[in-house]
């Protein structure tokens, strides 16, 4: 996760491994990609 944060200049929620606590899903690769895209879009908004 640290590599993803550094590569895309985003901050992944600290509780990303608890799906009930956040909407950032790390259960599979496609979900991570979707979450990263959303964080990038939120940062640029």
GROMACS elastic network, one bead per residue, 0.5 to 0.9 nm:
[ bonds ]
;  ai    aj funct       b0    kb
    1     4     6  0.50851   500
    1     5     6  0.62151   500
    1     6     6  0.86646   500
    1    12     6  0.73290   500
    2     5     6  0.50582   500
    2     6     6  0.61997   500
    2     7     6  0.85398   500
    2    11     6  0.87339   500
    2    12     6  0.84255   500
    3     6     6  0.51556   500
    3     7     6  0.59526   500
    3     8     6  0.85178   500
    4     7     6  0.51392   500
    4     8     6  0.60814   500
    4     9     6  0.79646   500
    4    10     6  0.77594   500
    4    11     6  0.87462   500
    4    12     6  0.83719   500
    4    36     6  0.81858   500
    5     8     6  0.55535   500
    5     9     6  0.54041   500
    5    11     6  0.55597   500
    5    12     6  0.65608   500
    5    36     6  0.88242   500
    6     9     6  0.51106   500
    6    10     6  0.69715   500
    6    11     6  0.84893   500
    7    10     6  0.80913   500
    8    11     6  0.88258   500
    8    36     6  0.80710   500
    8    40     6  0.73700   500
    9    40     6  0.80658   500
    9    43     6  0.89552   500
   10    36     6  0.79131   500
   10    39     6  0.65109   500
   10    40     6  0.66298   500
   10    43     6  0.74588   500
   11    14     6  0.84241   500
   11    39     6  0.77030   500
   12    15     6  0.84110   500
   12    16     6  0.69814   500
   12    24     6  0.77694   500
   12    35     6  0.87067   500
   12    36     6  0.80461   500
   12    39     6  0.78320   500
   13    16     6  0.53309   500
   13    17     6  0.88847   500
   13    22     6  0.74382   500
   13    24     6  0.72186   500
   14    17     6  0.79414   500
   15    18     6  0.55557   500
   15    19     6  0.80180   500
   15    21     6  0.65738   500
   15    22     6  0.66811   500
   15    24     6  0.85983   500
   16    19     6  0.65407   500
   16    21     6  0.75658   500
   16    22     6  0.61392   500
   16    23     6  0.77876   500
   16    24     6  0.55739   500
   16    25     6  0.64446   500
   16    26     6  0.66941   500
   17    21     6  0.86033   500
   17    22     6  0.85182   500
   17    24     6  0.83376   500
   17    25     6  0.74408   500
   17    26     6  0.64901   500
   17    27     6  0.82129   500
   18    21     6  0.55562   500
   18    22     6  0.68279   500
   18    24     6  0.88428   500
   18    25     6  0.82926   500
   18    26     6  0.88731   500
   19    22     6  0.56031   500
   19    23     6  0.66166   500
   19    24     6  0.71426   500
   19    25     6  0.61434   500
   19    26     6  0.80849   500
   19    27     6  0.85599   500
   20    23     6  0.76948   500
   21    24     6  0.88466   500
   22    25     6  0.76187   500
   23    35     6  0.81696   500
   24    31     6  0.79475   500
   24    32     6  0.75006   500
   24    34     6  0.86610   500
   24    35     6  0.55394   500
   24    36     6  0.84558   500
   25    28     6  0.77113   500
   25    31     6  0.56283   500
   25    32     6  0.61801   500
   25    34     6  0.85573   500
   25    35     6  0.67179   500
   26    29     6  0.71976   500
   26    30     6  0.86779   500
   26    31     6  0.60360   500
   26    32     6  0.52399   500
   26    35     6  0.82266   500
   27    30     6  0.86227   500
   27    31     6  0.66488   500
   27    32     6  0.75833   500
   28    31     6  0.54158   500
   28    32     6  0.64391   500
   28    33     6  0.89063   500
   29    32     6  0.51307   500
   29    33     6  0.62847   500
   29    34     6  0.86888   500
   30    33     6  0.51248   500
   30    34     6  0.62264   500
   30    35     6  0.86061   500
   31    34     6  0.50725   500
   31    35     6  0.60959   500
   31    36     6  0.85947   500
   32    36     6  0.60740   500
   32    37     6  0.85437   500
   33    36     6  0.51456   500
   33    37     6  0.61613   500
   33    38     6  0.86329   500
   34    37     6  0.51665   500
   34    38     6  0.62709   500
   34    39     6  0.87565   500
   35    38     6  0.50987   500
   35    39     6  0.62449   500
   35    40     6  0.86694   500
   36    39     6  0.50844   500
   36    40     6  0.61696   500
   36    41     6  0.85753   500
   37    40     6  0.51515   500
   37    41     6  0.61656   500
   37    42     6  0.85943   500
   38    41     6  0.50529   500
   38    42     6  0.60579   500
   38    43     6  0.85301   500
   39    42     6  0.50311   500
   39    43     6  0.61007   500
   39    44     6  0.86503   500
   40    43     6  0.50811   500
   40    44     6  0.62613   500
   40    45     6  0.87000   500
   41    44     6  0.51590   500
   41    45     6  0.61826   500
   42    45     6  0.51914   500
